Amino acid sequence: MTTVRVARIERRIPPGPVPDRFPTHVMVLADDAGRRDLPIWLLGRDSHRFADDARPGPSSDELTSRLLRAAGTRVTAVAVDELGPEVTVARIELATPAGPEHVTARLLDGLAVAIISGAPIRVADAVMARLAVPAGTSQGGSMPEQTARDLSTDLRPRYEPRNLTFAAGLDHWVLGGSFIENTLQSHWEDYDAAAGHGSAVLSSAVAQPEGFAWLAQEIFADDYRGTTVTFRGQFRTPDTTGPAGLFLRVMQPQDVRGPFTAEAALADPRNYIVTIANPADWTTHEVTAPIPDGTNTVAFGVFLAGPGRIELRAPELTRAGSSHGQDGQQPRLCRPCPHTHPRGQARPGWTRHDPRSA
């Protein structure tokens, strides 16, 4: 294990696609002996956790420290054994009246306990060898082109779909997914998206991308509540080895986002998903979902989990009662196809089923 210290916490604009759509903070763990830095990005609800003006009065981290002292327990170390897009935990080592104990916690919770208690932070040597950078090189440089484009685009939800012909490139379409919803930036460019000639493509940018990605639009649900909507289009997935397909997501106010896994996304009842089995030529697919009265926004688009690409053209979103309207039944989950993956991986055999075909 390598002992590190919290060298600084800085407000920065993330490189690549913007996970939070606005500047956030990065915590730099310094290995003074090895002259290396390990940058940890604070995203989502953690983005301003350690900011000076985060909140008045004692924080929950300070309260935790007081409770431990009152119980006669001392934090002896916080260990980070592994880091990755879907593995962000820390092991808190404790000296209790009953003897040594340890507790597994979220990475940022563990680091917060170490900061408040003054306990040493230790990172596995293999993690440092894989993810650390030379000291001083993790400083933010000029704003990356992708970040500038994301920040200059109006990413607020709309009341109707826009730019469905891709004549304006990817305007009103957003690239996201689990690959940017984690604390490490090493995989934030594992996927990419582009548009041209009336179509869009979501693709892996490296041989073995981590996590999954989506390219989607998000619109307010006001005009769709109490109806059933269908997202359809033409798709092809040449040379794709990972699961890929189309989806609708029905979101309530205060929906919690990421970090999340492909398995969790597939199991989420708010996601209506159809996977596509690697057609080299264009094929038409659709997915249908009911929009309850309490729905805040609806997202629709394509996803990819692994090497390959998915292409989309002629997308459309229609309500029940239109020329392509549905009968309002809620899609049900089909039984898995023979090529279903084992639990814990994305499962291309599971699809959301249109009840008209039952």
C-alpha positions as a Markdown table, in Angstrom:
| # | Residue | x | y | z |
|---|---|---|---|---|
| 1 | Met | 0.0 | 0.0 | 0.0 |
| 2 | Thr | 1.1 | 3.6 | -0.7 |
| 3 | Thr | 0.5 | 6.2 | 1.9 |
| 4 | Val | -0.9 | 9.4 | 0.4 |
| 5 | Arg | -2.2 | 12.7 | 1.7 |
| 6 | Val | -4.9 | 15.1 | 0.5 |
| 7 | Ala | -2.8 | 17.7 | -1.2 |
| 8 | Arg | -5.6 | 20.0 | -2.4 |
| 9 | Ile | -9.2 | 20.2 | -3.4 |
| 10 | Glu | -9.8 | 22.5 | -6.4 |
| 11 | Arg | -12.7 | 23.7 | -8.4 |
| 12 | Arg | -12.2 | 22.7 | -12.1 |
| 13 | Ile | -14.1 | 22.1 | -15.3 |
| 14 | Pro | -13.9 | 18.4 | -16.1 |
| 15 | Pro | -12.2 | 17.3 | -19.4 |
| 16 | Gly | -14.2 | 15.5 | -22.1 |
| 17 | Pro | -18.0 | 15.4 | -21.8 |
| 18 | Val | -19.2 | 17.3 | -18.8 |
| 19 | Pro | -20.6 | 14.8 | -16.2 |
| 20 | Asp | -22.4 | 17.4 | -14.1 |
| 21 | Arg | -22.9 | 20.0 | -16.9 |
| 22 | Phe | -21.1 | 22.5 | -14.8 |
| 23 | Pro | -17.7 | 23.0 | -13.0 |
| 24 | Thr | -17.1 | 20.7 | -10.1 |
| 25 | His | -14.2 | 19.8 | -7.7 |
| 26 | Val | -11.3 | 17.5 | -7.8 |
| 27 | Met | -9.4 | 16.1 | -4.8 |
| 28 | Val | -5.7 | 15.4 | -5.4 |
| 29 | Leu | -4.1 | 12.6 | -3.4 |
| 30 | Ala | -0.3 | 13.1 | -3.3 |
| 31 | Asp | 2.3 | 10.4 | -3.0 |
| 32 | Asp | 5.2 | 12.6 | -1.8 |
| 33 | Ala | 7.7 | 9.7 | -1.8 |
| 34 | Gly | 6.9 | 8.7 | -5.3 |
| 35 | Arg | 6.2 | 12.2 | -6.6 |
| 36 | Arg | 2.9 | 11.1 | -8.0 |
| 37 | Asp | -0.7 | 12.5 | -7.8 |
| 38 | Leu | -4.0 | 10.6 | -7.9 |
| 39 | Pro | -6.8 | 13.0 | -8.9 |
| 40 | Ile | -10.3 | 12.0 | -7.6 |
| 41 | Trp | -13.2 | 13.8 | -9.2 |
| 42 | Leu | -16.2 | 14.7 | -7.0 |
| 43 | Leu | -19.3 | 14.3 | -9.1 |
| 44 | Gly | -23.1 | 14.4 | -8.6 |
| 45 | Arg | -24.1 | 15.0 | -5.0 |
| 46 | Asp | -20.5 | 15.0 | -3.9 |
| 47 | Ser | -19.4 | 17.7 | -6.3 |
| 48 | His | -19.3 | 20.5 | -3.6 |
| 49 | Arg | -19.1 | 18.3 | -0.5 |
| 50 | Phe | -15.7 | 19.8 | 0.6 |
| 51 | Ala | -16.3 | 23.3 | -0.6 |
| 52 | Asp | -15.7 | 26.0 | 2.0 |
| 53 | Asp | -19.3 | 27.3 | 1.6 |
| 54 | Ala | -21.0 | 23.9 | 1.4 |
| 55 | Arg | -23.2 | 24.5 | 4.4 |
| 56 | Pro | -23.2 | 26.3 | 7.7 |
| 57 | Gly | -22.6 | 24.5 | 11.0 |
| 58 | Pro | -21.1 | 21.1 | 11.7 |
| 59 | Ser | -21.2 | 18.7 | 8.7 |
| 60 | Ser | -22.4 | 15.1 | 8.8 |
| 61 | Asp | -18.7 | 14.0 | 8.5 |
| 62 | Glu | -17.8 | 16.0 | 11.7 |
| 63 | Leu | -20.8 | 14.5 | 13.4 |
| 64 | Thr | -19.6 | 11.0 | 12.5 |
| 65 | Ser | -16.2 | 11.7 | 14.0 |
| 66 | Arg | -17.8 | 12.9 | 17.2 |
| 67 | Leu | -20.0 | 9.8 | 17.5 |
| 68 | Leu | -17.0 | 7.5 | 17.0 |
| 69 | Arg | -15.0 | 9.3 | 19.7 |
| 70 | Ala | -18.0 | 9.1 | 22.1 |
| 71 | Ala | -18.1 | 5.3 | 21.4 |
| 72 | Gly | -14.4 | 4.9 | 22.3 |
| 73 | Thr | -13.6 | 4.1 | 18.7 |
| 74 | Arg | -10.7 | 5.6 | 16.7 |
| 75 | Val | -10.1 | 5.6 | 12.9 |
| 76 | Thr | -6.6 | 4.1 | 12.3 |
| 77 | Ala | -6.5 | 4.2 | 8.5 |
| 78 | Val | -8.6 | 4.4 | 5.4 |
| 79 | Ala | -7.6 | 2.0 | 2.6 |
| 80 | Val | -8.4 | 2.1 | -1.1 |
| 81 | Asp | -7.9 | -1.3 | -2.5 |
| 82 | Glu | -9.4 | -0.8 | -6.0 |
| 83 | Leu | -10.8 | 2.1 | -8.2 |
| 84 | Gly | -12.8 | 1.9 | -11.3 |
| 85 | Pro | -16.0 | 3.1 | -13.0 |
| 86 | Glu | -18.1 | 0.7 | -10.9 |
| 87 | Val | -15.8 | 0.1 | -8.0 |
| 88 | Thr | -15.5 | 3.2 | -5.8 |
| 89 | Val | -15.3 | 2.1 | -2.2 |
| 90 | Ala | -12.9 | 2.6 | 0.7 |
| 91 | Arg | -12.2 | 0.4 | 3.8 |
| 92 | Ile | -12.2 | 2.3 | 7.1 |
| 93 | Glu | -10.0 | 0.6 | 9.7 |
| 94 | Leu | -11.2 | 1.1 | 13.3 |
| 95 | Ala | -9.7 | 0.5 | 16.7 |
| 96 | Thr | -12.7 | -0.3 | 19.0 |
| 97 | Pro | -13.1 | -1.4 | 22.6 |
| 98 | Ala | -13.8 | -4.9 | 21.3 |
| 99 | Gly | -10.7 | -4.9 | 19.1 |
| 100 | Pro | -9.9 | -4.0 | 15.4 |
| 101 | Glu | -12.8 | -3.7 | 13.0 |
| 102 | His | -13.3 | -2.4 | 9.5 |
| 103 | Val | -16.2 | -0.9 | 7.6 |
| 104 | Thr | -16.6 | -0.6 | 3.8 |
| 105 | Ala | -18.0 | 2.7 | 2.7 |
| 106 | Arg | -18.3 | 4.8 | -0.4 |
| 107 | Leu | -15.0 | 6.2 | -1.6 |
| 108 | Leu | -15.9 | 9.9 | -0.8 |
| 109 | Asp | -17.3 | 8.9 | 2.6 |
| 110 | Gly | -14.1 | 7.1 | 3.5 |
| 111 | Leu | -11.9 | 10.0 | 2.4 |
| 112 | Ala | -14.1 | 12.4 | 4.4 |
| 113 | Val | -13.7 | 10.3 | 7.5 |
| 114 | Ala | -9.9 | 10.3 | 7.0 |
| 115 | Ile | -9.8 | 14.1 | 6.6 |
| 116 | Ile | -11.9 | 14.8 | 9.7 |
| 117 | Ser | -10.1 | 12.2 | 11.9 |
| 118 | Gly | -6.6 | 12.8 | 10.6 |
| 119 | Ala | -6.2 | 9.1 | 9.8 |
| 120 | Pro | -3.7 | 8.1 | 7.1 |
| 121 | Ile | -4.9 | 7.2 | 3.6 |
| 122 | Arg | -3.4 | 4.2 | 1.9 |
| 123 | Val | -3.9 | 3.3 | -1.7 |
| 124 | Ala | -3.1 | -0.1 | -3.3 |
| 125 | Asp | 0.2 | -0.1 | -5.1 |
| 126 | Ala | -1.5 | -1.5 | -8.2 |
| 127 | Val | -4.0 | 1.3 | -8.3 |
| 128 | Met | -1.3 | 3.9 | -8.0 |
| 129 | Ala | 0.7 | 2.3 | -10.8 |
| 130 | Arg | -2.3 | 2.3 | -13.1 |
| 131 | Leu | -3.9 | 5.6 | -12.3 |
| 132 | Ala | -1.5 | 8.1 | -10.7 |
| 133 | Val | 0.2 | 10.8 | -12.8 |
| 134 | Pro | 3.5 | 12.6 | -12.2 |
| 135 | Ala | 3.2 | 15.2 | -9.5 |
| 136 | Gly | 2.0 | 18.6 | -10.7 |
| 137 | Thr | 0.6 | 17.3 | -14.1 |
| 138 | Ser | -3.0 | 17.0 | -13.0 |
| 139 | Gln | -3.5 | 20.8 | -13.2 |
| 140 | Gly | -6.3 | 21.9 | -15.4 |
| 141 | Gly | -5.2 | 23.3 | -18.8 |
| 142 | Ser | -7.2 | 25.0 | -21.4 |
| 143 | Met | -10.9 | 24.0 | -21.7 |
| 144 | Pro | -11.2 | 20.9 | -23.9 |
| 145 | Glu | -13.2 | 21.3 | -27.1 |
| 146 | Gln | -15.8 | 18.7 | -26.0 |
| 147 | Thr | -16.3 | 20.5 | -22.7 |
| 148 | Ala | -16.6 | 23.9 | -24.4 |
| 149 | Arg | -19.2 | 22.5 | -26.8 |
| 150 | Asp | -21.2 | 20.9 | -23.9 |
| 151 | Leu | -21.1 | 24.1 | -21.8 |
| 152 | Ser | -22.1 | 26.3 | -24.7 |
| 153 | Thr | -25.1 | 24.2 | -25.6 |
| 154 | Asp | -28.5 | 24.7 | -24.0 |
| 155 | Leu | -28.9 | 21.4 | -22.2 |
| 156 | Arg | -32.2 | 22.2 | -20.4 |
| 157 | Pro | -35.0 | 19.8 | -21.3 |
| 158 | Arg | -37.4 | 21.0 | -24.0 |
| 159 | Tyr | -41.2 | 20.4 | -24.4 |
| 160 | Glu | -40.8 | 18.6 | -27.7 |
| 161 | Pro | -38.1 | 16.7 | -29.6 |
| 162 | Arg | -35.6 | 18.8 | -31.6 |
| 163 | Asn | -33.1 | 18.2 | -34.4 |
| 164 | Leu | -34.4 | 14.7 | -35.3 |
| 165 | Thr | -32.8 | 14.9 | -38.8 |
| 166 | Phe | -29.4 | 15.8 | -37.2 |
| 167 | Ala | -29.1 | 18.7 | -39.6 |
| 168 | Ala | -27.7 | 20.7 | -36.7 |
| 169 | Gly | -25.2 | 18.0 | -35.8 |
| 170 | Leu | -25.8 | 16.8 | -32.2 |
| 171 | Asp | -27.5 | 20.0 | -31.0 |
| 172 | His | -30.1 | 19.0 | -28.3 |
| 173 | Trp | -28.6 | 15.5 | -28.1 |
| 174 | Val | -26.5 | 14.7 | -25.0 |
| 175 | Leu | -23.7 | 12.1 | -24.6 |
| 176 | Gly | -23.7 | 10.5 | -21.1 |
| 177 | Gly | -23.6 | 7.2 | -19.3 |
| 178 | Ser | -21.8 | 5.3 | -16.5 |
| 179 | Phe | -18.4 | 5.9 | -18.2 |
| 180 | Ile | -18.4 | 9.5 | -17.0 |
| 181 | Glu | -20.4 | 9.0 | -13.8 |
| 182 | Asn | -17.4 | 7.9 | -11.7 |
| 183 | Thr | -14.6 | 9.6 | -9.7 |
| 184 | Leu | -11.8 | 8.8 | -12.2 |
| 185 | Gln | -11.3 | 10.6 | -15.5 |
| 186 | Ser | -9.2 | 7.9 | -17.1 |
| 187 | His | -12.2 | 6.5 | -18.9 |
| 188 | Trp | -14.2 | 9.6 | -19.6 |
| 189 | Glu | -13.3 | 9.4 | -23.3 |
| 190 | Asp | -14.0 | 5.7 | -23.8 |
| 191 | Tyr | -17.1 | 6.6 | -25.9 |
| 192 | Asp | -17.8 | 9.2 | -28.5 |
| 193 | Ala | -20.7 | 10.5 | -30.6 |
| 194 | Ala | -21.0 | 12.2 | -34.0 |
| 195 | Ala | -23.6 | 13.2 | -36.6 |
| 196 | Gly | -23.7 | 13.7 | -40.3 |
| 197 | His | -25.6 | 12.9 | -43.5 |
| 198 | Gly | -28.9 | 12.6 | -41.6 |
| 199 | Ser | -27.8 | 10.1 | -38.9 |
| 200 | Ala | -26.0 | 9.9 | -35.6 |
| 201 | Val | -23.5 | 7.4 | -34.3 |
| 202 | Leu | -22.6 | 6.4 | -30.7 |
| 203 | Ser | -19.4 | 4.4 | -30.7 |
| 204 | Ser | -16.6 | 3.1 | -28.4 |
| 205 | Ala | -13.4 | 5.1 | -28.8 |
| 206 | Val | -11.1 | 2.5 | -27.3 |
| 207 | Ala | -10.8 | -1.3 | -27.7 |
| 208 | Gln | -12.2 | -2.1 | -24.2 |
| 209 | Pro | -14.4 | 0.7 | -23.0 |
| 210 | Glu | -15.5 | 0.8 | -19.4 |
| 211 | Gly | -19.2 | 1.0 | -18.4 |
| 212 | Phe | -21.9 | 2.0 | -20.9 |
| 213 | Ala | -22.9 | 5.1 | -22.8 |
| 214 | Trp | -26.0 | 6.7 | -24.2 |
| 215 | Leu | -26.9 | 9.4 | -26.7 |
| 216 | Ala | -30.3 | 10.9 | -25.9 |
| 217 | Gln | -32.7 | 13.9 | -25.7 |
| 218 | Glu | -34.6 | 14.8 | -22.6 |
| 219 | Ile | -37.9 | 16.7 | -22.8 |
| 220 | Phe | -40.4 | 17.9 | -20.3 |
| 221 | Ala | -43.4 | 15.5 | -20.0 |
| 222 | Asp | -46.2 | 18.1 | -19.6 |
| 223 | Asp | -47.7 | 17.3 | -23.0 |
| 224 | Tyr | -47.4 | 13.6 | -22.6 |
| 225 | Arg | -48.7 | 12.8 | -19.1 |
| 226 | Gly | -51.4 | 10.2 | -19.0 |
| 227 | Thr | -50.6 | 8.9 | -22.5 |
| 228 | Thr | -48.4 | 6.3 | -24.0 |
| 229 | Val | -45.4 | 7.3 | -26.1 |
| 230 | Thr | -43.4 | 5.4 | -28.6 |
| 231 | Phe | -39.8 | 6.1 | -29.7 |
| 232 | Arg | -38.9 | 4.5 | -33.0 |
| 233 | Gly | -36.2 | 4.9 | -35.7 |
| 234 | Gln | -33.9 | 3.1 | -38.0 |
| 235 | Phe | -30.8 | 1.5 | -36.5 |
| 236 | Arg | -27.8 | -0.6 | -37.4 |
| 237 | Thr | -25.0 | -1.9 | -35.2 |
| 238 | Pro | -22.2 | -3.2 | -37.4 |
| 239 | Asp | -19.3 | -5.0 | -35.7 |
| 240 | Thr | -20.8 | -4.5 | -32.3 |
| 241 | Thr | -19.9 | -7.0 | -29.6 |
| 242 | Gly | -21.5 | -5.3 | -26.6 |
| 243 | Pro | -25.2 | -4.8 | -25.9 |
| 244 | Ala | -26.7 | -1.9 | -27.9 |
| 245 | Gly | -30.2 | -0.7 | -28.5 |
| 246 | Leu | -32.8 | 2.0 | -27.9 |
| 247 | Phe | -34.6 | 3.2 | -24.8 |
| 248 | Leu | -37.2 | 5.4 | -23.2 |
| 249 | Arg | -36.7 | 6.6 | -19.6 |
| 250 | Val | -39.5 | 8.0 | -17.6 |
| 251 | Met | -38.2 | 10.3 | -14.8 |
| 252 | Gln | -39.9 | 11.7 | -11.7 |
| 253 | Pro | -38.8 | 14.9 | -9.9 |
| 254 | Gln | -35.7 | 14.4 | -7.8 |
| 255 | Asp | -34.6 | 11.3 | -9.7 |
| 256 | Val | -31.2 | 10.2 | -8.4 |
| 257 | Arg | -28.6 | 9.7 | -11.1 |
| 258 | Gly | -25.3 | 7.8 | -11.2 |
| 259 | Pro | -23.0 | 6.3 | -10.4 |
| 260 | Phe | -24.8 | 3.2 | -11.8 |
| 261 | Thr | -24.1 | -0.1 | -13.5 |
| 262 | Ala | -25.4 | -1.6 | -16.7 |
| 263 | Glu | -27.2 | -4.2 | -14.6 |
| 264 | Ala | -28.9 | -1.5 | -12.5 |
| 265 | Ala | -29.9 | 0.4 | -15.6 |
| 266 | Leu | -31.5 | -2.7 | -17.2 |
| 267 | Ala | -33.3 | -3.5 | -14.0 |
| 268 | Asp | -34.6 | 0.0 | -13.4 |
| 269 | Pro | -38.4 | 0.0 | -14.0 |
| 270 | Arg | -38.2 | 3.6 | -15.3 |
| 271 | Asn | -36.1 | 2.4 | -18.2 |
| 272 | Tyr | -37.9 | 0.8 | -21.2 |
| 273 | Ile | -35.3 | -0.9 | -23.3 |
| 274 | Val | -35.0 | -2.8 | -26.6 |
| 275 | Thr | -31.7 | -4.4 | -27.6 |
| 276 | Ile | -30.7 | -4.9 | -31.2 |
| 277 | Ala | -28.9 | -8.1 | -32.3 |
| 278 | Asn | -26.1 | -6.7 | -34.5 |
| 279 | Pro | -27.7 | -6.0 | -37.9 |
| 280 | Ala | -25.3 | -4.7 | -40.4 |
| 281 | Asp | -28.1 | -3.1 | -42.4 |
| 282 | Trp | -30.7 | -0.6 | -41.3 |
| 283 | Thr | -33.6 | -2.1 | -39.4 |
| 284 | Thr | -36.6 | -0.4 | -37.8 |
| 285 | His | -37.3 | -0.8 | -34.0 |
| 286 | Glu | -39.5 | 0.9 | -31.5 |
| 287 | Val | -40.0 | 1.0 | -27.7 |
| 288 | Thr | -43.2 | 2.1 | -25.9 |
| 289 | Ala | -43.8 | 3.4 | -22.4 |
| 290 | Pro | -46.7 | 4.8 | -20.4 |
| 291 | Ile | -46.2 | 8.3 | -19.0 |
| 292 | Pro | -47.8 | 8.6 | -15.5 |
| 293 | Asp | -49.3 | 11.9 | -14.3 |
| 294 | Gly | -46.3 | 12.6 | -11.9 |
| 295 | Thr | -43.7 | 12.3 | -14.6 |
| 296 | Asn | -41.2 | 15.2 | -14.9 |
| 297 | Thr | -39.2 | 14.5 | -18.0 |
| 298 | Val | -38.9 | 11.8 | -20.6 |
| 299 | Ala | -35.5 | 10.8 | -22.2 |
| 300 | Phe | -35.2 | 8.8 | -25.4 |
| 301 | Gly | -32.2 | 7.7 | -27.4 |
| 302 | Val | -29.7 | 4.9 | -28.0 |
| 303 | Phe | -27.2 | 3.1 | -25.7 |
| 304 | Leu | -24.0 | 1.0 | -26.1 |
| 305 | Ala | -22.2 | -1.2 | -23.5 |
| 306 | Gly | -18.9 | -2.4 | -24.8 |
| 307 | Pro | -16.9 | -2.3 | -28.1 |
| 308 | Gly | -18.7 | -1.3 | -31.3 |
| 309 | Arg | -21.1 | 1.3 | -32.5 |
| 310 | Ile | -24.8 | 2.0 | -32.9 |
| 311 | Glu | -26.2 | 4.2 | -35.7 |
| 312 | Leu | -29.5 | 6.0 | -35.6 |
| 313 | Arg | -31.5 | 7.8 | -38.3 |
| 314 | Ala | -35.1 | 9.0 | -38.8 |
| 315 | Pro | -35.9 | 9.0 | -35.0 |
| 316 | Glu | -39.4 | 10.1 | -33.9 |
| 317 | Leu | -41.4 | 10.3 | -30.7 |
| 318 | Thr | -45.2 | 9.8 | -31.0 |
| 319 | Arg | -48.1 | 9.7 | -28.6 |
| 320 | Ala | -50.9 | 7.2 | -28.5 |
| 321 | Gly | -53.7 | 8.3 | -30.9 |
| 322 | Ser | -51.2 | 9.5 | -33.5 |
| 323 | Ser | -50.8 | 7.6 | -36.8 |
| 324 | His | -48.4 | 5.2 | -35.0 |
| 325 | Gly | -50.2 | 5.3 | -31.7 |
| 326 | Gln | -50.2 | 2.4 | -29.2 |
| 327 | Asp | -53.1 | 1.0 | -27.2 |
| 328 | Gly | -51.8 | 2.4 | -23.9 |
| 329 | Gln | -50.8 | -1.0 | -22.4 |
| 330 | Gln | -47.6 | -1.0 | -20.4 |
| 331 | Pro | -44.8 | -3.0 | -22.0 |
| 332 | Arg | -43.8 | -6.2 | -20.2 |
| 333 | Leu | -40.5 | -7.9 | -19.8 |
| 334 | Cys | -39.9 | -10.8 | -22.2 |
| 335 | Arg | -38.2 | -14.0 | -21.2 |
| 336 | Pro | -34.5 | -14.1 | -22.0 |
| 337 | Cys | -33.3 | -15.2 | -25.4 |
| 338 | Pro | -30.8 | -18.1 | -25.5 |
| 339 | His | -27.8 | -15.7 | -25.7 |
| 340 | Thr | -28.7 | -14.0 | -22.4 |
| 341 | His | -25.6 | -13.0 | -20.4 |
| 342 | Pro | -25.2 | -14.2 | -16.8 |
| 343 | Arg | -26.4 | -11.9 | -14.0 |
| 344 | Gly | -24.0 | -9.1 | -13.3 |
| 345 | Gln | -23.5 | -8.2 | -17.0 |
| 346 | Ala | -25.6 | -6.3 | -19.5 |
| 347 | Arg | -28.1 | -8.8 | -20.9 |
| 348 | Pro | -29.0 | -8.4 | -24.6 |
| 349 | Gly | -31.7 | -11.1 | -24.3 |
| 350 | Trp | -33.9 | -8.9 | -22.1 |
| 351 | Thr | -36.2 | -6.5 | -24.1 |
| 352 | Arg | -39.2 | -4.5 | -23.3 |
| 353 | His | -42.1 | -6.1 | -25.2 |
| 354 | Asp | -44.8 | -4.4 | -27.2 |
| 355 | Pro | -48.1 | -5.9 | -25.9 |
| 356 | Arg | -49.6 | -5.7 | -29.4 |
| 357 | Ser | -47.4 | -8.6 | -30.4 |
| 358 | Ala | -48.5 | -10.8 | -27.4 |
